[in-house]
Amino acid sequence: MSQREFERKMEEHIEEMRVTQTIAYFSRTVELCFSDCVHAFRSKKLDDKEASNPGTEEAALPAVAPHRATGYARRGDGFSVGETEGLLQLVRDRWQEGWDVIAQVHNQQYPGHNRTGPSLKRKFGKLYRARLDDPNTTHKVARLASLAKDVREEMRGRARTISSNRAVDADTLDEQHSFAEKEAHEPDVEEHEHREDVSETEPQVLETTHHRPLTEQIVSLDRDIRQSLAIEREIHQSMDQGSPLERETHQSQEQSVVLERQSLDETAPLEQEARGRDTEWEATDTRSPLAAVRLRALRSRIELARDVSSNGAPDDELLRTVLLLLMDAQHQRDLEREEEREQRRKEEIRRREEEREERRRHEQERAEDRRRHEQYMQMMTTMLAKIAGSRLHGRDDEI
């Protein structure tokens, strides 16, 4: 093998290596560019479902010239015909639940996208505001727009019906409230008249105050007392001409009823104070179930002790136990909040570590690519220098 054949083979081998290295370098560059483009497309939420699903209704339609419909983008808004029809049917069925619920159900039906409530609302607004008499509007868009207009009319009709029903219900409630106030005022008038009749026969005047009952027991007792007062008034009117013994018996019964009413009015402020503490106990129930059960049991014990006792005040042991339970519930809530804060802090640390690791790996890949490129350029420079030197040496030999 002569020197020229050896140099020619070396040049061919070097050229082949250079082409291989160039192809590998550009393939790596293209791969990185493609990954960046895919990430950009995903972040911007570009929709290519129509291009990847040729079996949809849009693919079955004949090809038409590009057009610019009123209210629509030139390249479309990412909604296929099937997805738009499903959106309109979903709006027709569940428009009263709100656009957030509609978006959640729509994303479950069409998992390829992540639609939001405002985007679906804008899409629906574009459809029912579209002009059907526009010559640039295609048959597909006109059909969807007419369907959206029908859904809009149904929504407006239902809204009018609901508003009228609410107005009727409000009028009915006002009438019921006025009737209840009238009924609540009538027994007070009868009671006042009855007390005036009693003052005529007795020298003493009994003064009572009316407090609104706060528990079911007080309501039932108050109702029974009012009924008994009405019955006693009727009996008193019918027995005006009766014997003195019967009158004395009737007066003693009236005095017992009035005393019972006075005792009921005295216990009303205590019941109101107990009702004021219900909000605190209900707030405790929502956070600690075990403490809620114990508090309910203690409340029942306190109510029983209050009913049995004459002054209506619970003993110190029950109050101490209630305070301990409240402190325990507060401590449990503090522990839960501390645990939640610790968990959020750990998640934030883990997320930062993942981001740091991804950034480091990306930098390592870029550094490796730069190192390979520099190595390749050095190798090519060395080979070109050798080739140039061998050619100059061959020319000198020929000369």
Rosetta blueprint (number, residue, H / E / L):
1 M L
2 S L
3 Q H
4 R H
5 E H
6 F H
7 E H
8 R H
9 K H
10 M H
11 E H
12 E H
13 H H
14 I H
15 E H
16 E H
17 M H
18 R H
19 V H
20 T H
21 Q H
22 T H
23 I H
24 A H
25 Y H
26 F H
27 S H
28 R H
29 T H
30 V H
31 E H
32 L H
33 C H
34 F H
35 S H
36 D H
37 C H
38 V H
39 H H
40 A H
41 F H
42 R H
43 S H
44 K H
45 K L
46 L L
47 D L
48 D L
49 K H
50 E H
51 A H
52 S H
53 N L
54 P L
55 G L
56 T L
57 E H
58 E H
59 A H
60 A H
61 L L
62 P L
63 A L
64 V L
65 A L
66 P L
67 H L
68 R L
69 A L
70 T L
71 G L
72 Y L
73 A L
74 R L
75 R L
76 G L
77 D L
78 G L
79 F L
80 S L
81 V H
82 G H
83 E H
84 T H
85 E H
86 G H
87 L H
88 L H
89 Q H
90 L H
91 V H
92 R H
93 D H
94 R H
95 W H
96 Q H
97 E H
98 G L
99 W H
100 D H
101 V H
102 I H
103 A H
104 Q H
105 V H
106 H H
107 N H
108 Q H
109 Q H
110 Y L
111 P L
112 G L
113 H L
114 N L
115 R L
116 T L
117 G H
118 P H
119 S H
120 L H
121 K H
122 R H
123 K H
124 F H
125 G H
126 K H
127 L H
128 Y H
129 R H
130 A L
131 R L
132 L L
133 D L
134 D L
135 P L
136 N L
137 T L
138 T L
139 H H
140 K H
141 V H
142 A H
143 R H
144 L H
145 A H
146 S H
147 L H
148 A H
149 K H
150 D H
151 V H
152 R H
153 E H
154 E H
155 M H
156 R H
157 G H
158 R H
159 A H
160 R H
161 T H
162 I H
163 S H
164 S H
165 N H
166 R H
167 A H
168 V H
169 D H
170 A H
171 D H
172 T H
173 L H
174 D H
175 E H
176 Q H
177 H H
178 S H
179 F H
180 A H
181 E H
182 K H
183 E H
184 A H
185 H H
186 E H
187 P H
188 D H
189 V H
190 E H
191 E H
192 H H
193 E H
194 H H
195 R H
196 E H
197 D H
198 V H
199 S H
200 E H
201 T H
202 E L
203 P L
204 Q L
205 V L
206 L L
207 E L
208 T L
209 T L
210 H L
211 H L
212 R L
213 P L
214 L L
215 T L
216 E H
217 Q H
218 I H
219 V H
220 S H
221 L H
222 D H
223 R H
224 D H
225 I H
226 R H
227 Q H
228 S H
229 L H
230 A H
231 I H
232 E H
233 R H
234 E H
235 I H
236 H H
237 Q H
238 S H
239 M L
240 D L
241 Q L
242 G L
243 S L
244 P H
245 L H
246 E H
247 R H
248 E H
249 T H
250 H H
251 Q H
252 S H
253 Q H
254 E H
255 Q H
256 S H
257 V H
258 V H
259 L H
260 E H
261 R H
262 Q H
263 S H
264 L H
265 D H
266 E H
267 T H
268 A H
269 P H
270 L H
271 E H
272 Q H
273 E H
274 A H
275 R H
276 G H
277 R L
278 D H
279 T H
280 E H
281 W H
282 E H
283 A H
284 T H
285 D H
286 T H
287 R H
288 S L
289 P H
290 L H
291 A H
292 A H
293 V H
294 R H
295 L H
296 R H
297 A H
298 L H
299 R H
300 S H
301 R H
302 I H
303 E H
304 L H
305 A H
306 R H
307 D H
308 V H
309 S L
310 S L
311 N L
312 G L
313 A L
314 P L
315 D L
316 D H
317 E H
318 L H
319 L H
320 R H
321 T H
322 V H
323 L H
324 L H
325 L H
326 L H
327 M H
328 D H
329 A H
330 Q H
331 H H
332 Q H
333 R H
334 D H
335 L H
336 E H
337 R H
338 E H
339 E H
340 E H
341 R H
342 E H
343 Q H
344 R H
345 R H
346 K H
347 E H
348 E H
349 I H
350 R H
351 R H
352 R H
353 E H
354 E H
355 E H
356 R H
357 E H
358 E H
359 R H
360 R H
361 R H
362 H H
363 E H
364 Q H
365 E H
366 R H
367 A H
368 E H
369 D H
370 R H
371 R H
372 R H
373 H H
374 E H
375 Q H
376 Y H
377 M H
378 Q H
379 M H
380 M H
381 T H
382 T H
383 M H
384 L H
385 A H
386 K H
387 I H
388 A H
389 G H
390 S H
391 R H
392 L H
393 H H
394 G H
395 R H
396 D H
397 D H
398 E H
399 I L
